[in-house]
Amino acid sequence: MLSSLAAELSQLVADPARVLTAPAVLDRLSHDFYWYSPVLRPQLVSKVADVVVQPIGVDEILAVLRFALQHSIPVTVRGAGTGNYGQCVPLEGGIVLDLSRMDKLEEITSEGVAVCQPGLRLAVLETEARKRGWELRMYPSTLAKASVGGFLGGGSGGIGSVAHGGLRDFDNVHAFEVVTMEDSPRVVLHQGAAVHEILHAWGTNGILTRIWFPLAAAQSWTQFTAAFDTYEQAFRFTQSIAVDNGWTKRLATVFEWPIPSFFAPIKQIVRDGKTLSLIMIESTQAGALHAAAELAGGEVTFTGPFDGPRTQPLLSDYTWNHTTLWAMKADPAYTYLQCGFSPRDCEHQFRLLRERYGDEILFHIEFMKNGDGVVVPGAIPVVRFTTEERLNDMINYCRSIGVFVANPHVNYLEDAGRFRADNIQLRAKEKYDPHGLLNPGKMLSFRKQEVPI
Ligand SMILES: Cc1cc2nc3c(=O)[nH]c(=O)nc-3n(C[C@H](O)[C@H](O)[C@H](O)COP(=O)(O)OP(=O)(O)OC[C@H]3O[C@@H](n4cnc5c(N)ncnc54)[C@H](O)[C@@H]3O)c2cc1C
């Protein structure tokens, strides 16, 4: 049965070597970093595709989707598989469509818009953009591996979001072409507000095949760290830089002690017992930032240029969700949450959480601009896991005191933080995937059309 499926799919692509069935390959290409979550780990470990297809063009994707429709086979699209809550894990098996070979950068327009295929790696785009005087507006800390399509399909923001907001804000994604799973699959252009129908929908309602991704004018950046005696001091200093438009920055991060102790390769910039502030600042402002940090009681522990993705040490490798990875390396009992604190009440919220959970929760702040243009303390706190009940208690308590939580311990869109209240992702699924074959099981509010295909 399996080999006949692979044999039939091999007829649809130019090179049958791009239809993969080796069990170890299927296992690898069916998983992402879902194991970050002790709750998702047992749920997803055994989920595996029946076959992986690696298309190199839209015609091959259309042919595979037509075949899948005819035989009611689920299709789950995959970029680089760096998602951290099993977004690209095929819950019902079927076909994994691995787009890593569709990785062309078509052009960077004179207005600074990258036109590319979805499998293009973000680090390649950042490097090529910088050669032409541009840079990514924002990127996840998985820059080196993650693809543009996967970032739009499953990511939200990252380095650069303190200035430019998230993917869903400020026209940060201009347009894309989407292949649908309708009775006759087709390519549809989405631009402007229509991108929000598909953005961050985990490939459940269409497959991005060509993307118009606007860039920012390149800056010369300096990486900067300072150590502070207390978390409060470090937080207030970093917040003062993050919210002040006079400072041009790409990153503003705070790591409460002992998080910095997990960063083994850069221990020379860490100070025992102290909270670390990490900022990427426009290079001509580095001297002034140094003075400001000292005035605020900090010890500057590092300044060095950022020369693109190959910079050593690349301090963004310790930020955003990489922080969790370093914590788990130090002690596998750590996991994480994805939170948004109130810019006005955050210090009160920190205190309440500290009182209730002690050092079960360690504060890791990533400042980011929200859609209203306000710079807010986003956070990916490191959490010591004991039981699912305790984790849910923490999530519920956060929400009860006004802390937003995008729950990374569920595998469906509705509770994972970016599902739109206006339901346009759901409406797009009803329109583009009426039979529910795209990444099934990830959008719980969807009811499939019970008519024969
Ligand atoms: C260590 C670590 C750090 C991280 N840091 C960040 C961070 O800073 N910011 C952040 O936002 N995320 C972060 N993430 C999550 C993840 O790395 C990003 O979201 C990343 O951009 C995903 O890209 P990918 O190519 O690996 O996508 P994948 O994991 O392959 O896919 C992600 C989702 O998008 C869907 N998808 C993939 N390609 C397409 C397509 N062409 N069309 C439609 N849907 C598609 C998939 O089905 C899946 O649901 C982190 C994860 C880890 C493990």
The ligand as an ORCA input file, in Angstrom:
! r2SCAN-3c Opt
* xyz 0 1
  C      15.301     27.483     19.276
  C      14.067     28.110     18.662
  C      13.952     29.480     18.621
  C      12.821     30.093     18.022
  N      12.714     31.448     18.000
  C      11.655     32.015     17.411
  C      11.538     33.442     17.343
  O      12.418     34.183     17.749
  N      10.427     33.971     16.749
  C       9.460     33.166     16.197
  O       8.486     33.694     15.650
  N       9.562     31.833     16.227
  C      10.627     31.234     16.811
  N      10.729     29.874     16.819
  C       9.763     29.079     16.077
  C      10.249     28.814     14.619
  O      11.642     28.710     14.544
  C       9.891     29.901     13.685
  O       8.536     30.106     13.708
  C      10.359     29.638     12.258
  O      10.232     30.799     11.539
  C       9.671     28.499     11.573
  O      10.264     28.341     10.297
  P      10.423     26.897      9.634
  O      10.883     27.091      8.236
  O      11.251     26.026     10.466
  O       8.907     26.425      9.644
  P       8.278     24.998      9.958
  O       8.538     24.625     11.366
  O       8.684     24.038      8.926
  O       6.748     25.353      9.758
  C       6.066     26.191     10.642
  C       4.565     26.135     10.325
  O       4.338     26.790      9.091
  C       3.766     25.889      8.155
  N       4.390     26.159      6.860
  C       5.662     25.904      6.486
  N       5.854     26.301      5.227
  C       4.682     26.809      4.795
  C       4.233     27.344      3.562
  N       5.040     27.459      2.507
  N       2.941     27.737      3.457
  C       2.088     27.632      4.507
  N       2.465     27.135      5.698
  C       3.745     26.732      5.843
  C       4.028     24.491      8.678
  O       3.035     23.571      8.290
  C       4.017     24.725     10.166
  O       2.695     24.683     10.611
  C      11.823     29.267     17.449
  C      11.939     27.873     17.501
  C      13.046     27.294     18.104
  C      13.145     25.800     18.099
*
